[in-house]
Amino acid sequence: MLGTISPAADEEDIAERLRRREAELARVQRIGQVGGLEVDLTGGMFRNRRSPEYLRLHGLPPTHTHETHEAWVARIHPEDRQRVVDHFRRTVEGTDTDYTAEYRIIRPSDGVTRWILAKAEIERGPDGSPLRLVGAHIDVTARRVAEEEKELLARELAHRIKNVFAVVQGLIMLSARSQPQHLGFARDVADRVTALAQATQYVAPGGIPRTEKVDLLAFLRSLLAAYRNGAGDAVACEGDSVQIGPRAATTIALVVHELATNAVKYGALSHPDGRLTVTLMRGLDGYVLSWHEASGRLLTSGPGHAGFGTDLIQKVLAAQFQTSLELTWLPTGLDARLAIMNEHLAR
């Protein structure tokens, strides 16, 4: 027995499947806390369509599916508003097809401030004119709060480290007051503590704000100033210099701090006759930093295995510079070599 399916029944089936798909999409967005949006950009107008999860994230009622562009702008935190609006306009009016922004909103429903990560794609016509923006808003408040707490703890740690050095320096000078004959020695030790404190601030979390480029050779001398002896010949920094960026400075400071610490504990700087020479040489595509220790005595062998500090700096170098520190233990001490590309030094 043959039957027939009417066009009306077929349309009802298609409509039911679309409703199920929309329900599934809404569920996925709810689970992932991702709000979908579309913006019609034709004619220089911004006609919006927001998903139910978008409305929930932004604290809007269901009637605001087609909210105005001005309503979105008004919801942005006043401290972020101009930056976000200008960035949105520049992106739409330019040639980019990707849009990303991170900013705060104040939800109308409860007055709560939330952090939003907006990611979208812009569809353009053959002439480059903007046609449509399709994207998602993700609530990243938890991540931003965690980052702020981490930054606060880092600043607190840096403050406490700085205070420890200040206390040590004060105790040295206080002790010297009762023994004036040792005042000169105490001042030399206090100066070394000061130099070590300044060098440590480059690697301490939340330490010295680094925004400008620095001269690498002068930077190395500053980092190693605490390890110079009275005559100033225990440590030498020489070679070609270069201007480096703040991220590169932090990474290099971490490496130098670790190598110098080991030199004081086990290497050249643990012996009165020990010498350390740091050389910076320009290459074709970058620079090579060489670390040479002359311990003043013969070493039977190097350490049996790499310690935590060495493992740490190797991981940092791989992540920041895509390179590694080459370590060679010679009978007279440690030789280390670090090659860094120009593009990484500039960061």
C-alpha positions in Angstrom: 0.0 0.0 0.0 1.5 3.2 -1.1 1.1 6.5 0.8 1.9 10.1 0.0 3.6 12.8 2.0 2.0 16.2 1.7 4.3 19.4 1.3 2.8 20.7 4.5 3.9 17.6 6.4 7.4 17.9 4.9 7.6 21.5 6.0 6.5 20.6 9.5 9.3 18.0 9.7 11.9 20.5 8.6 10.7 23.1 11.0 10.8 20.5 13.9 14.3 19.6 13.0 15.4 23.2 13.0 13.8 23.7 16.4 15.7 20.8 17.8 19.0 22.1 16.3 18.4 25.5 17.8 17.7 23.9 21.2 20.9 21.9 21.0 22.9 25.0 20.0 21.4 26.9 22.9 22.3 24.1 25.3 25.9 24.0 24.1 26.2 27.8 24.5 24.7 27.5 28.0 27.1 24.8 29.0 30.1 26.6 27.6 28.9 30.1 28.8 29.2 31.3 25.2 26.8 33.8 23.8 26.3 34.0 20.1 25.6 37.1 18.1 25.2 38.4 14.5 25.5 42.0 13.4 24.3 43.2 10.0 26.9 45.7 8.9 25.5 46.7 5.5 24.9 50.4 4.9 27.0 51.4 7.8 24.3 50.3 10.2 24.6 47.9 13.1 21.5 45.7 13.3 22.0 43.1 16.0 20.7 39.6 16.8 21.6 38.1 20.1 21.3 34.4 21.3 19.5 33.5 24.5 22.8 32.7 26.2 24.2 36.1 25.1 21.2 37.8 26.8 21.8 35.8 30.0 25.5 36.6 30.1 24.8 40.3 29.6 21.9 40.4 32.1 19.3 41.3 29.4 15.6 40.2 29.1 14.5 38.0 26.2 12.9 41.0 24.5 16.4 42.5 23.8 17.3 40.0 21.0 17.6 42.9 18.6 19.1 45.5 20.9 20.6 48.6 19.4 24.3 49.3 19.0 23.9 52.2 21.4 22.6 49.9 24.1 25.6 47.7 23.8 27.9 50.7 24.0 26.1 52.0 27.1 26.7 48.6 28.9 30.5 48.7 28.5 32.3 49.8 31.6 33.1 53.6 31.4 36.9 53.0 31.8 36.9 50.6 28.8 34.2 52.1 26.6 36.2 54.5 24.4 38.9 51.9 23.8 36.4 49.2 22.8 34.2 51.4 20.6 37.2 52.8 18.8 38.7 49.3 18.2 35.3 48.0 16.9 34.9 50.9 14.5 38.5 50.6 13.2 38.1 46.9 12.7 34.8 47.1 10.8 36.0 50.1 8.7 39.3 48.4 7.9 40.2 45.2 6.0 40.4 42.7 8.9 38.2 39.7 9.0 38.9 38.8 12.6 37.8 40.7 15.6 38.9 40.2 19.2 38.3 42.4 22.3 38.3 41.9 26.0 36.5 44.4 28.3 34.2 44.8 31.2 30.4 45.3 31.1 28.0 46.3 33.8 24.9 44.1 33.6 21.6 46.0 33.8 19.9 43.2 35.6 22.0 43.2 38.8 24.7 46.0 38.3 27.4 43.3 38.5 30.7 43.9 36.5 31.7 41.0 34.3 34.7 40.5 32.0 33.8 39.6 28.4 36.0 38.1 25.7 34.5 38.9 22.3 35.7 36.9 19.2 34.2 37.3 15.8 34.6 37.0 12.0 33.7 39.7 9.6 32.3 38.8 6.2 33.1 41.3 3.5 32.0 41.9 -0.1 34.2 41.8 -3.2 35.1 45.4 -2.6 36.0 44.8 1.0 32.9 46.5 2.4 31.6 44.9 5.7 28.6 42.8 5.3 28.1 40.7 8.5 29.8 40.0 11.8 29.3 36.6 13.4 30.8 35.9 16.8 30.7 34.9 20.4 30.9 36.4 23.8 32.6 34.4 26.5 32.4 35.3 30.2 36.1 35.3 31.4 35.5 37.0 34.8 36.9 34.0 36.8 40.1 34.1 34.8 40.5 37.8 35.1 39.9 37.7 38.9 42.5 34.9 39.2 45.0 36.9 37.2 44.4 40.0 39.4 44.9 37.9 42.6 48.0 36.4 41.2 49.4 39.9 40.3 48.5 41.1 43.8 50.4 38.2 45.4 53.4 38.8 43.0 53.6 42.5 44.1 53.3 41.5 47.7 56.1 38.9 47.2 58.3 41.5 45.5 57.7 43.9 48.3 58.6 41.4 51.0 61.8 40.4 49.1 62.8 44.1 48.9 62.1 44.5 52.6 64.3 41.5 53.4 67.3 43.0 51.6 66.7 46.3 53.4 66.6 44.6 56.8 69.9 42.8 56.0 71.5 46.0 54.9 70.3 47.8 58.0 71.6 45.0 60.3 75.0 45.2 58.6 75.4 48.9 59.2 73.9 48.6 62.7 76.5 46.0 63.7 79.3 48.2 62.3 78.4 51.1 64.6 79.8 49.3 67.6 83.0 48.4 65.7 84.1 51.5 63.8 87.2 49.8 62.6 85.0 47.6 60.4 82.8 50.4 59.0 84.5 50.3 55.6 84.1 46.6 55.3 80.4 46.9 56.4 79.8 49.6 53.7 81.3 47.3 51.0 79.0 44.4 52.1 76.0 46.7 52.3 76.7 48.0 48.7 76.8 44.4 47.5 73.5 43.7 49.2 72.0 46.7 47.4 73.4 45.6 44.0 72.0 42.1 44.6 68.6 43.5 45.6 68.5 45.5 42.4 69.4 42.5 40.3 66.8 40.3 42.1 64.1 42.8 41.3 64.5 41.9 37.6 63.5 38.3 38.2 61.1 38.6 41.2 57.4 38.4 40.3 55.9 41.8 40.3 59.3 43.4 40.5 60.7 46.4 38.5 58.2 47.5 35.8 59.9 46.9 32.5 58.6 48.9 29.5 61.6 50.3 27.7 64.6 48.8 25.9 67.9 48.5 27.8 71.5 48.2 26.8 72.4 44.5 27.2 76.1 44.9 28.1 75.3 47.5 30.7 72.4 45.4 32.0 74.8 42.4 32.5 77.2 44.6 34.4 74.3 45.7 36.6 73.1 42.2 37.3 76.6 41.0 38.3 77.7 44.1 40.2 77.1 42.4 43.5 79.7 39.7 42.7 82.6 42.0 42.0 85.5 42.0 44.5 87.2 45.1 46.0 89.5 45.5 43.0 86.7 44.9 40.6 88.4 42.2 38.6 86.5 39.1 39.8 83.8 39.7 37.2 84.2 41.1 33.7 81.6 41.8 31.0 82.8 42.7 27.6 82.0 42.5 23.9 79.4 44.0 21.5 76.2 45.4 23.0 72.6 45.6 21.7 69.3 47.2 22.8 66.9 44.5 24.1 63.2 44.6 25.0 61.6 44.1 28.4 60.7 40.4 28.0 64.1 39.5 26.8 65.7 41.4 29.7 63.6 39.5 32.2 64.6 36.1 30.7 68.3 37.0 30.5 68.1 38.3 34.1 66.7 34.9 35.2 69.5 33.0 33.4 72.3 35.3 34.8 70.8 35.1 38.3 70.8 31.3 38.3 74.3 31.0 36.8 75.7 33.6 39.3 74.1 31.8 42.3 75.6 28.5 41.2 79.0 30.2 40.7 78.9 31.5 44.3 77.9 28.2 45.7 80.0 25.8 43.7 81.9 27.5 40.9 84.5 30.3 40.3 83.0 32.8 42.7 83.3 30.4 45.6 87.1 30.7 45.5 89.1 33.8 46.3 91.1 33.5 43.1 88.1 32.7 40.9 87.2 34.8 37.9 84.1 35.1 35.8 84.1 36.5 32.2 80.9 37.2 30.3 81.3 38.0 26.6 78.6 39.2 24.2 79.4 38.7 20.5 77.4 39.8 17.5 76.5 37.0 15.0 74.7 36.9 11.6 71.2 36.6 13.0 71.6 37.4 16.6 74.0 37.4 19.6 76.0 34.8 21.5 76.4 35.2 25.3 79.4 33.3 26.6 79.9 32.6 30.3 83.4 31.5 31.3 84.5 30.6 34.8 88.1 30.2 36.0 87.8 28.7 39.4 91.4 29.1 40.6 91.5 25.4 41.3 91.0 22.2 39.3 87.6 20.6 39.4 87.4 16.8 39.5 84.0 16.8 37.7 80.9 18.8 37.2 77.6 18.2 39.0 76.0 14.8 38.5 72.7 16.1 37.3 71.0 19.4 36.5 69.2 21.0 39.4 65.8 22.5 39.5 67.1 26.0 38.7 68.9 24.8 35.6 65.8 22.9 34.4 63.7 26.0 35.0 65.9 28.3 32.9 66.1 25.7 30.1 62.3 25.6 29.9 62.1 29.4 30.0 64.6 29.8 27.2 62.8 27.2 25.1 59.5 29.1 25.5 60.8 32.7 25.2 63.8 32.3 22.8 63.3 28.9 21.2 66.9 28.1 22.3 68.8 26.4 25.1 71.8 27.0 27.3 74.8 24.9 26.4 76.7 23.9 29.5 80.3 22.4 29.4 82.2 21.5 32.6 85.9 22.1 32.1 88.7 21.2 34.6 88.9 25.0 35.4 85.2 25.6 35.7 81.9 26.1 33.9 81.6 27.3 30.3 78.1 28.2 29.1 76.9 29.5 25.8 73.6 31.0 24.9 72.6 32.0 21.3 69.7 34.3 20.9 68.1 35.5 17.6 67.6 39.3 17.1 63.8 38.9 16.8 63.7 37.5 20.3 66.0 40.1 21.8 63.8 42.8 20.5 60.7 41.7 22.5 
